[in-house]
């Protein structure tokens, strides 16, 4: 049986994690505003607040690691260019 050729690489726009991180964080923050405006239960408000905060923190950590990888830091994660 012949070996199949490897699949082609994905385009860079599909492998860049920044858009999903930003969109996800923004959606949590929009959800927070909506829950505050409609007077939703406290659990829903805190869930949206935590989702937005963790998204912002996660984006900050990701940007920090990406800049470390670009400048060649030994302790940076690989594959973040």
N, C-alpha and C positions, 0 to 999 in steps of 0.2 A: 504494500500500500504506500502510495506516494505521500510524502510529508507536505502539509499545506504551508503556503507562504505565510509569513507573519502579517498580521493586519496592519494597515497603514496607521501612522501616528495621528492622534486627534489634532484638530486645529488648535492653535494657542488660545483662541477665545473660549473654547470649551474646557480647557484645563486651568484657566486662571480662576483661583478661588475668591478673588476680591468681590466680583459682582454678587455671588450668592451670600457672602458674609454681609455686605452692605444692605442688600435687599431684605435679608432675614432680620437684621437688626432694626431696619426702618419699619418693617411690618410689626414687630413687637412694640416699637415706640408709638406707632399709629394706633395699635390696639390699646395701649395704655391711655392715650388721649380719649379714645372712644369710650373705654370703660369708665373713665373719670367723668365724661360728659353725661353718660346715661345713668350714672349712679349704680353701677354694677356691684355685686358683692365684693367684699374686701379681698377674698381669695383671688378673684379674677384680676383685680387691680395689681396685687402684689406679684401675681404670675407674669403679667405683662411687663411690669417694672423689672423683675428679675431677668426675663428674657432679653429685654433691651439692654440692660446693664451688662449682662454676660456677653452679648453680641459686641458691644463697644469694647469691653475688656479683651475679648478674643481677637478682635480686629487689631487692637493695639499690640498684643503679643505677636500676632502674625506679621505685622509691619516691622516690628522690632527684629524678629528672626530673619525676615527677608532682607532687611538692610545689613544684618550681620553676615548673612550668606553672600551678599553681593560684595562686601568689603573683604571677604576671605577669612573671617574669624574662624579659628579652629573649633570653637564650641558651637557653631551655628548648625542648624539642621541642613541636610543636603536636599537638593531638588526644589528649592524655593525661588530660583531666579525668575 
